[in-house]
Amino acid sequence: MAAAQQREEPPIKEDPFRSNAFTLIEEMLDLSYPPSKYTAGLMDEFLHSIFFLGKINKPPFSPEDILSDDEMLNALKGRYPQPFELYSSQLPRRSPFSCVLDMIVHRTRSRDQQGKIQEEEIETEIIKRLQDLICPLKEGKRKNKKKPLVPSSICVSHSIKTPNAVRYYGVSMSTIGPNPGKILIAASCLSSWDSSVAGAVMTYYPNKVKREYFDGTIILPEQHVRCQAFNLFEKREKPPCRSCGNLFGLTTKENIEWPYGNCAEAESVSNLLRNVEEVRKQAAPSSETCTEEKRQKAAECVRKELEGFVRTERFKWKGQFYTPQGISS
């Protein structure tokens, strides 16, 4: 019976994107049990995001290409129908691995029923679980040999004024190639990130050139906040790049500028500001050019750039961002 349910594997089975996508789906299914509304929403969002990246991948992969096991395919279609219906018409709000991170953070915290585990221990466990997950995944076939769908870094942000303050996490964009990354960064700016982080990134998006009419950059109060990135593959602390220095006022000696919004700091700082109002007020943008009118102008430019990148990928988009089942927009 099992043999009958297993379709003949396509020749693209060993492609790193397809292989990593399938492995991450299996991992997310394991992490989603016992089920809850929250974990089901994460799984739904994750599937849509990964199917979208499969569609614009080179070569492209359909959900059926990725899920070559009929039993798993049919079970997921039955439980999470929206990702299969909308991955080719709506854009994800963030990368699939951001959903993986949220799931791991949720599962790690959920075992601390009595609140006795220190945040430092939770941080160590989360980073280790991510490292254990990503290390076996396959590298790409290109010269840089990046691992498709896999972030290279994680960032941890929290208030240092409050003892054992909750820590907020973010991962770098898990994309390969310029357009997928630019699409997800713009989508995160327009639909996912805290408005202060989105404004900072939109100041430079997409060409690392600062807008003359709008400056939404912020200065994170480093005397009150820890914002530390780690290289997940080399298992070491990672200093902020020049881009993160420009966006968030982080102290750095680095000169390299990664695409603005690509680094793990963006998501981590966004989660911090969304949850810690005191830090959000301290880090508010201060430029005279950061008005609502000019911000909207910048956002319109980002949307137009996004539409261009989407068209380049031959993706027919009508302006909608995906909302997972059970999660309000």
Contacts in CASP RR format, 6 or more apart in sequence:
PFRMAT RR
TARGET T0000
AUTHOR 0000-0000-0000
METHOD contacts of the structure
MODEL  1
MAAAQQREEPPIKEDPFRSNAFTLIEEMLDLSYPPSKYTAGLMDEFLHSI
FFLGKINKPPFSPEDILSDDEMLNALKGRYPQPFELYSSQLPRRSPFSCV
LDMIVHRTRSRDQQGKIQEEEIETEIIKRLQDLICPLKEGKRKNKKKPLV
PSSICVSHSIKTPNAVRYYGVSMSTIGPNPGKILIAASCLSSWDSSVAGA
VMTYYPNKVKREYFDGTIILPEQHVRCQAFNLFEKREKPPCRSCGNLFGL
TTKENIEWPYGNCAEAESVSNLLRNVEEVRKQAAPSSETCTEEKRQKAAE
CVRKELEGFVRTERFKWKGQFYTPQGISS
2 71 0 8 1.000
5 69 0 8 1.000
5 70 0 8 1.000
5 71 0 8 1.000
6 68 0 8 1.000
6 69 0 8 1.000
6 70 0 8 1.000
7 68 0 8 1.000
7 69 0 8 1.000
7 70 0 8 1.000
9 68 0 8 1.000
10 65 0 8 1.000
10 68 0 8 1.000
12 18 0 8 1.000
12 59 0 8 1.000
12 61 0 8 1.000
12 65 0 8 1.000
13 19 0 8 1.000
13 68 0 8 1.000
15 59 0 8 1.000
15 61 0 8 1.000
16 137 0 8 1.000
16 138 0 8 1.000
16 139 0 8 1.000
16 140 0 8 1.000
16 141 0 8 1.000
16 147 0 8 1.000
16 148 0 8 1.000
17 53 0 8 1.000
17 54 0 8 1.000
17 57 0 8 1.000
17 61 0 8 1.000
17 140 0 8 1.000
17 148 0 8 1.000
17 149 0 8 1.000
17 176 0 8 1.000
18 61 0 8 1.000
18 65 0 8 1.000
18 66 0 8 1.000
19 137 0 8 1.000
19 138 0 8 1.000
20 137 0 8 1.000
20 138 0 8 1.000
20 147 0 8 1.000
20 148 0 8 1.000
20 149 0 8 1.000
20 150 0 8 1.000
21 50 0 8 1.000
21 54 0 8 1.000
21 61 0 8 1.000
21 66 0 8 1.000
21 148 0 8 1.000
21 149 0 8 1.000
22 66 0 8 1.000
22 67 0 8 1.000
22 68 0 8 1.000
23 136 0 8 1.000
23 137 0 8 1.000
24 46 0 8 1.000
24 50 0 8 1.000
24 96 0 8 1.000
24 97 0 8 1.000
24 100 0 8 1.000
24 137 0 8 1.000
24 149 0 8 1.000
25 46 0 8 1.000
25 47 0 8 1.000
25 50 0 8 1.000
25 66 0 8 1.000
25 67 0 8 1.000
25 72 0 8 1.000
25 76 0 8 1.000
27 100 0 8 1.000
27 133 0 8 1.000
28 42 0 8 1.000
28 43 0 8 1.000
28 46 0 8 1.000
28 99 0 8 1.000
28 100 0 8 1.000
28 103 0 8 1.000
29 43 0 8 1.000
31 39 0 8 1.000
31 100 0 8 1.000
31 103 0 8 1.000
31 104 0 8 1.000
31 107 0 8 1.000
32 39 0 8 1.000
32 40 0 8 1.000
32 42 0 8 1.000
32 43 0 8 1.000
32 103 0 8 1.000
33 39 0 8 1.000
37 326 0 8 1.000
38 106 0 8 1.000
39 103 0 8 1.000
39 106 0 8 1.000
40 79 0 8 1.000
40 80 0 8 1.000
40 325 0 8 1.000
40 326 0 8 1.000
41 324 0 8 1.000
41 325 0 8 1.000
41 326 0 8 1.000
41 327 0 8 1.000
42 99 0 8 1.000
42 102 0 8 1.000
42 103 0 8 1.000
42 106 0 8 1.000
42 324 0 8 1.000
43 80 0 8 1.000
43 99 0 8 1.000
43 103 0 8 1.000
44 80 0 8 1.000
44 82 0 8 1.000
44 83 0 8 1.000
44 324 0 8 1.000
44 325 0 8 1.000
44 326 0 8 1.000
44 327 0 8 1.000
45 92 0 8 1.000
45 93 0 8 1.000
45 94 0 8 1.000
45 99 0 8 1.000
45 322 0 8 1.000
45 324 0 8 1.000
45 327 0 8 1.000
46 96 0 8 1.000
46 99 0 8 1.000
46 100 0 8 1.000
46 103 0 8 1.000
47 63 0 8 1.000
47 76 0 8 1.000
47 80 0 8 1.000
47 83 0 8 1.000
47 84 0 8 1.000
47 87 0 8 1.000
48 82 0 8 1.000
48 83 0 8 1.000
48 86 0 8 1.000
48 87 0 8 1.000
48 90 0 8 1.000
48 92 0 8 1.000
48 322 0 8 1.000
48 324 0 8 1.000
49 92 0 8 1.000
49 94 0 8 1.000
49 95 0 8 1.000
49 96 0 8 1.000
49 99 0 8 1.000
49 322 0 8 1.000
50 66 0 8 1.000
50 96 0 8 1.000
50 149 0 8 1.000
51 62 0 8 1.000
51 63 0 8 1.000
51 66 0 8 1.000
51 83 0 8 1.000
51 84 0 8 1.000
51 87 0 8 1.000
52 87 0 8 1.000
52 88 0 8 1.000
52 91 0 8 1.000
52 92 0 8 1.000
52 322 0 8 1.000
53 92 0 8 1.000
53 96 0 8 1.000
53 149 0 8 1.000
53 175 0 8 1.000
53 180 0 8 1.000
54 60 0 8 1.000
54 61 0 8 1.000
54 62 0 8 1.000
54 66 0 8 1.000
55 61 0 8 1.000
55 62 0 8 1.000
55 87 0 8 1.000
55 88 0 8 1.000
55 315 0 8 1.000
56 179 0 8 1.000
56 180 0 8 1.000
56 183 0 8 1.000
56 313 0 8 1.000
56 315 0 8 1.000
57 148 0 8 1.000
57 180 0 8 1.000
63 73 0 8 1.000
63 83 0 8 1.000
63 84 0 8 1.000
63 87 0 8 1.000
64 73 0 8 1.000
67 73 0 8 1.000
67 76 0 8 1.000
76 84 0 8 1.000
77 84 0 8 1.000
80 325 0 8 1.000
82 322 0 8 1.000
82 324 0 8 1.000
82 325 0 8 1.000
83 322 0 8 1.000
86 322 0 8 1.000
88 315 0 8 1.000
88 316 0 8 1.000
89 316 0 8 1.000
89 317 0 8 1.000
89 318 0 8 1.000
89 320 0 8 1.000
90 317 0 8 1.000
90 319 0 8 1.000
90 320 0 8 1.000
90 321 0 8 1.000
90 322 0 8 1.000
91 183 0 8 1.000
91 187 0 8 1.000
91 306 0 8 1.000
91 310 0 8 1.000
91 317 0 8 1.000
91 319 0 8 1.000
91 320 0 8 1.000
91 321 0 8 1.000
91 322 0 8 1.000
92 184 0 8 1.000
92 187 0 8 1.000
92 321 0 8 1.000
92 322 0 8 1.000
93 187 0 8 1.000
93 188 0 8 1.000
93 191 0 8 1.000
93 192 0 8 1.000
93 321 0 8 1.000
93 322 0 8 1.000
94 184 0 8 1.000
94 187 0 8 1.000
94 188 0 8 1.000
94 192 0 8 1.000
94 267 0 8 1.000
95 151 0 8 1.000
95 171 0 8 1.000
95 173 0 8 1.000
95 174 0 8 1.000
95 175 0 8 1.000
95 184 0 8 1.000
96 149 0 8 1.000
96 174 0 8 1.000
97 149 0 8 1.000
97 150 0 8 1.000
97 151 0 8 1.000
97 171 0 8 1.000
97 174 0 8 1.000
98 170 0 8 1.000
98 171 0 8 1.000
98 267 0 8 1.000
100 133 0 8 1.000
101 130 0 8 1.000
101 154 0 8 1.000
101 169 0 8 1.000
101 170 0 8 1.000
101 171 0 8 1.000
104 126 0 8 1.000
104 129 0 8 1.000
104 130 0 8 1.000
104 133 0 8 1.000
105 126 0 8 1.000
105 169 0 8 1.000
108 122 0 8 1.000
108 125 0 8 1.000
108 126 0 8 1.000
108 129 0 8 1.000
109 122 0 8 1.000
111 117 0 8 1.000
112 122 0 8 1.000
118 164 0 8 1.000
119 158 0 8 1.000
119 164 0 8 1.000
119 165 0 8 1.000
119 166 0 8 1.000
119 167 0 8 1.000
122 167 0 8 1.000
123 156 0 8 1.000
123 167 0 8 1.000
126 154 0 8 1.000
126 169 0 8 1.000
127 154 0 8 1.000
127 230 0 8 1.000
127 232 0 8 1.000
130 154 0 8 1.000
130 171 0 8 1.000
130 232 0 8 1.000
131 232 0 8 1.000
131 233 0 8 1.000
131 235 0 8 1.000
134 147 0 8 1.000
134 150 0 8 1.000
134 151 0 8 1.000
134 232 0 8 1.000
134 233 0 8 1.000
135 233 0 8 1.000
137 147 0 8 1.000
137 149 0 8 1.000
137 150 0 8 1.000
138 147 0 8 1.000
138 148 0 8 1.000
139 145 0 8 1.000
139 146 0 8 1.000
139 147 0 8 1.000
140 146 0 8 1.000
140 147 0 8 1.000
140 148 0 8 1.000
140 176 0 8 1.000
142 176 0 8 1.000
146 152 0 8 1.000
146 176 0 8 1.000
148 174 0 8 1.000
148 176 0 8 1.000
149 174 0 8 1.000
149 175 0 8 1.000
150 174 0 8 1.000
151 171 0 8 1.000
151 172 0 8 1.000
151 173 0 8 1.000
151 174 0 8 1.000
151 232 0 8 1.000
151 264 0 8 1.000
152 172 0 8 1.000
152 231 0 8 1.000
152 232 0 8 1.000
152 233 0 8 1.000
153 171 0 8 1.000
153 172 0 8 1.000
153 229 0 8 1.000
153 230 0 8 1.000
153 231 0 8 1.000
153 232 0 8 1.000
153 238 0 8 1.000
153 263 0 8 1.000
153 264 0 8 1.000
154 169 0 8 1.000
154 170 0 8 1.000
154 171 0 8 1.000
154 172 0 8 1.000
154 229 0 8 1.000
154 230 0 8 1.000
154 232 0 8 1.000
154 264 0 8 1.000
154 268 0 8 1.000
155 169 0 8 1.000
155 170 0 8 1.000
155 171 0 8 1.000
155 227 0 8 1.000
155 228 0 8 1.000
155 229 0 8 1.000
155 230 0 8 1.000
155 263 0 8 1.000
155 264 0 8 1.000
155 265 0 8 1.000
155 267 0 8 1.000
155 268 0 8 1.000
155 269 0 8 1.000
156 167 0 8 1.000
156 168 0 8 1.000
156 169 0 8 1.000
156 170 0 8 1.000
156 226 0 8 1.000
156 227 0 8 1.000
156 228 0 8 1.000
156 229 0 8 1.000
156 230 0 8 1.000
156 268 0 8 1.000
157 167 0 8 1.000
157 168 0 8 1.000
157 169 0 8 1.000
157 225 0 8 1.000
157 226 0 8 1.000
157 227 0 8 1.000
157 228 0 8 1.000
157 265 0 8 1.000
157 268 0 8 1.000
157 269 0 8 1.000
157 271 0 8 1.000
157 272 0 8 1.000
158 165 0 8 1.000
158 166 0 8 1.000
158 167 0 8 1.000
158 168 0 8 1.000
158 225 0 8 1.000
158 226 0 8 1.000
158 272 0 8 1.000
159 165 0 8 1.000
159 224 0 8 1.000
159 225 0 8 1.000
159 276 0 8 1.000
159 278 0 8 1.000
159 279 0 8 1.000
160 224 0 8 1.000
160 225 0 8 1.000
160 226 0 8 1.000
161 224 0 8 1.000
166 275 0 8 1.000
168 268 0 8 1.000
168 271 0 8 1.000
168 272 0 8 1.000
168 275 0 8 1.000
169 267 0 8 1.000
169 268 0 8 1.000
169 271 0 8 1.000
170 264 0 8 1.000
170 265 0 8 1.000
170 266 0 8 1.000
170 267 0 8 1.000
170 268 0 8 1.000
170 271 0 8 1.000
171 264 0 8 1.000
171 267 0 8 1.000
172 262 0 8 1.000
172 263 0 8 1.000
172 264 0 8 1.000
173 181 0 8 1.000
173 184 0 8 1.000
173 185 0 8 1.000
173 261 0 8 1.000
173 262 0 8 1.000
175 181 0 8 1.000
175 184 0 8 1.000
179 309 0 8 1.000
179 312 0 8 1.000
179 313 0 8 1.000
180 313 0 8 1.000
181 259 0 8 1.000
181 262 0 8 1.000
182 205 0 8 1.000
182 206 0 8 1.000
182 259 0 8 1.000
182 305 0 8 1.000
182 306 0 8 1.000
182 309 0 8 1.000
183 306 0 8 1.000
183 309 0 8 1.000
183 310 0 8 1.000
183 313 0 8 1.000
185 201 0 8 1.000
185 205 0 8 1.000
185 206 0 8 1.000
185 259 0 8 1.000
185 260 0 8 1.000
185 261 0 8 1.000
185 262 0 8 1.000
186 205 0 8 1.000
186 206 0 8 1.000
186 302 0 8 1.000
186 303 0 8 1.000
186 305 0 8 1.000
186 306 0 8 1.000
186 309 0 8 1.000
187 306 0 8 1.000
187 321 0 8 1.000
188 198 0 8 1.000
188 201 0 8 1.000
188 261 0 8 1.000
188 266 0 8 1.000
188 267 0 8 1.000
189 198 0 8 1.000
189 199 0 8 1.000
189 201 0 8 1.000
189 202 0 8 1.000
189 205 0 8 1.000
189 299 0 8 1.000
189 302 0 8 1.000
190 198 0 8 1.000
190 299 0 8 1.000
190 302 0 8 1.000
190 303 0 8 1.000
190 306 0 8 1.000
190 321 0 8 1.000
191 321 0 8 1.000
192 270 0 8 1.000
193 201 0 8 1.000
193 266 0 8 1.000
193 267 0 8 1.000
193 270 0 8 1.000
194 269 0 8 1.000
194 270 0 8 1.000
194 271 0 8 1.000
194 273 0 8 1.000
194 274 0 8 1.000
194 280 0 8 1.000
196 216 0 8 1.000
196 218 0 8 1.000
196 273 0 8 1.000
196 280 0 8 1.000
196 283 0 8 1.000
196 284 0 8 1.000
196 285 0 8 1.000
197 218 0 8 1.000
197 247 0 8 1.000
197 266 0 8 1.000
197 269 0 8 1.000
197 270 0 8 1.000
197 273 0 8 1.000
198 270 0 8 1.000
199 216 0 8 1.000
199 217 0 8 1.000
199 285 0 8 1.000
199 290 0 8 1.000
199 295 0 8 1.000
199 298 0 8 1.000
200 216 0 8 1.000
200 217 0 8 1.000
200 218 0 8 1.000
200 247 0 8 1.000
200 248 0 8 1.000
200 285 0 8 1.000
201 247 0 8 1.000
201 260 0 8 1.000
201 261 0 8 1.000
201 266 0 8 1.000
202 211 0 8 1.000
202 214 0 8 1.000
202 216 0 8 1.000
202 295 0 8 1.000
202 298 0 8 1.000
202 299 0 8 1.000
202 301 0 8 1.000
202 302 0 8 1.000
203 210 0 8 1.000
203 211 0 8 1.000
203 214 0 8 1.000
203 215 0 8 1.000
203 216 0 8 1.000
203 217 0 8 1.000
203 247 0 8 1.000
203 260 0 8 1.000
203 298 0 8 1.000
204 210 0 8 1.000
204 211 0 8 1.000
204 243 0 8 1.000
204 246 0 8 1.000
204 247 0 8 1.000
204 260 0 8 1.000
205 260 0 8 1.000
205 261 0 8 1.000
205 302 0 8 1.000
205 305 0 8 1.000
206 259 0 8 1.000
206 302 0 8 1.000
206 305 0 8 1.000
206 309 0 8 1.000
208 243 0 8 1.000
208 257 0 8 1.000
208 259 0 8 1.000
208 260 0 8 1.000
210 246 0 8 1.000
211 298 0 8 1.000
211 301 0 8 1.000
213 289 0 8 1.000
213 294 0 8 1.000
213 297 0 8 1.000
213 298 0 8 1.000
214 289 0 8 1.000
214 290 0 8 1.000
214 294 0 8 1.000
214 295 0 8 1.000
214 297 0 8 1.000
214 298 0 8 1.000
215 285 0 8 1.000
215 287 0 8 1.000
215 289 0 8 1.000
215 290 0 8 1.000
216 285 0 8 1.000
216 287 0 8 1.000
216 289 0 8 1.000
216 290 0 8 1.000
216 295 0 8 1.000
217 246 0 8 1.000
217 247 0 8 1.000
217 248 0 8 1.000
217 249 0 8 1.000
217 285 0 8 1.000
217 287 0 8 1.000
218 247 0 8 1.000
218 248 0 8 1.000
218 249 0 8 1.000
218 283 0 8 1.000
218 284 0 8 1.000
218 285 0 8 1.000
219 248 0 8 1.000
219 249 0 8 1.000
219 283 0 8 1.000
219 286 0 8 1.000
220 227 0 8 1.000
220 248 0 8 1.000
220 249 0 8 1.000
220 250 0 8 1.000
220 269 0 8 1.000
220 279 0 8 1.000
220 283 0 8 1.000
221 279 0 8 1.000
221 282 0 8 1.000
221 283 0 8 1.000
222 249 0 8 1.000
222 250 0 8 1.000
222 251 0 8 1.000
224 279 0 8 1.000
224 282 0 8 1.000
225 272 0 8 1.000
225 279 0 8 1.000
227 240 0 8 1.000
227 248 0 8 1.000
227 250 0 8 1.000
227 265 0 8 1.000
227 268 0 8 1.000
227 269 0 8 1.000
227 272 0 8 1.000
228 237 0 8 1.000
229 237 0 8 1.000
229 238 0 8 1.000
229 239 0 8 1.000
229 240 0 8 1.000
229 263 0 8 1.000
229 264 0 8 1.000
229 265 0 8 1.000
229 268 0 8 1.000
230 236 0 8 1.000
230 237 0 8 1.000
230 238 0 8 1.000
231 237 0 8 1.000
231 238 0 8 1.000
239 252 0 8 1.000
239 253 0 8 1.000
239 254 0 8 1.000
240 248 0 8 1.000
240 250 0 8 1.000
240 251 0 8 1.000
240 252 0 8 1.000
240 254 0 8 1.000
240 263 0 8 1.000
240 265 0 8 1.000
241 252 0 8 1.000
241 254 0 8 1.000
241 256 0 8 1.000
241 257 0 8 1.000
241 258 0 8 1.000
241 263 0 8 1.000
242 252 0 8 1.000
242 254 0 8 1.000
242 255 0 8 1.000
242 256 0 8 1.000
242 257 0 8 1.000
243 257 0 8 1.000
243 258 0 8 1.000
243 259 0 8 1.000
243 260 0 8 1.000
243 261 0 8 1.000
243 262 0 8 1.000
243 263 0 8 1.000
244 250 0 8 1.000
244 252 0 8 1.000
244 263 0 8 1.000
244 265 0 8 1.000
244 266 0 8 1.000
245 251 0 8 1.000
245 252 0 8 1.000
246 257 0 8 1.000
246 260 0 8 1.000
247 260 0 8 1.000
247 261 0 8 1.000
247 265 0 8 1.000
247 266 0 8 1.000
248 265 0 8 1.000
248 269 0 8 1.000
248 283 0 8 1.000
250 265 0 8 1.000
272 279 0 8 1.000
273 279 0 8 1.000
273 280 0 8 1.000
273 283 0 8 1.000
274 280 0 8 1.000
307 317 0 8 1.000
307 319 0 8 1.000
310 317 0 8 1.000
321 329 0 8 1.000
323 329 0 8 1.000
END
